Amino acid sequence: MKHLIVVLAILCSIGGFEPLSAQALLITPGDTVIYTASLTNMNTNSSGVAQFCSIVNKSGQNDTVCWKIAQLTINPGWGSMSLCDINECYLFYGDVTNGTTHQFPLAADSAASVDVTSTPQCVADTGYLQALFWLKHDSAASATYLVYIPIYSGSCATAIQQVQDNQLKIYPIPASTDFTIEGLQNATNVQISVYDILGNVVLHKTIAQPANYVSISTAGLISGVYILSVESDGVKLLTRRIEKMD
């Protein structure tokens, strides 16, 4: 069985605009993040690989973050590439130049999670996504780019996936004390991880045996937005945004 090698490069940098003396809008982690994974059982129904970043409002005032896809290149055989902000996930199925502007509110000195995901559908190629972010009341002075480069090589496993991502159900969202994952009755060695907006693992649970449903307590989490990741035997089944509320 051949391995599928994924190399993701996130380049968070300032470009094309005159920055403020203290940059008002930051993307973390640093200017360059490289993620490498060897996936031995990837297949056409995989959710792909997500990379998490945070948008930080350092302007000293409440504002609105605006963003758009400046440039996106995707192989026609890929399922999609996506960018998720705190409101929703936006899926892109073809090349984009100077896309639609989206926005979300962000309080002063606060961070909001952003994640980008590619789903290669077993087609080896290199993709490219460049998203431009800026503060509405600071215009071009706060503009910063997020560049996402997924590189897929090798081939997928020939085995048929036993668990399809569209069979999984997550509820309730938002959650107060716990949330439930349904549809894992055919899954083994399930790894459930919850990430905060900085990409840190704040909750992890392993389910060794198949189960119709799994309940996950959120008692130790503060109110806010998180990213849920579900894997089975090394195959990523699901990446989804969840929210904890008191």
Buried (B, 14 or more C-beta within 10 A) or exposed (E): EEBBBBBBBBBBEBEEBEBBEEBBBBBBBEEEBEBEBEBBBBBEBBBBBBBBBBBBBBBEEEBEBBBBBBBBBBBEEBBBBBBBBBEEBBEBEEEBEEBEEBBBBBEEEBBBBBBBBBBBBBBBBEBBBBBBBBBBEBEEBBBBBBBBBBBBBBBBBEEEBBBEBEBBEBEEEBBEEEBEBBBBEEBEBBBBBBBBBBBEEBBEBEBEEBBEEBEBEBEEBEEBBBBBBBBBBBBBBBBBBBBBEE
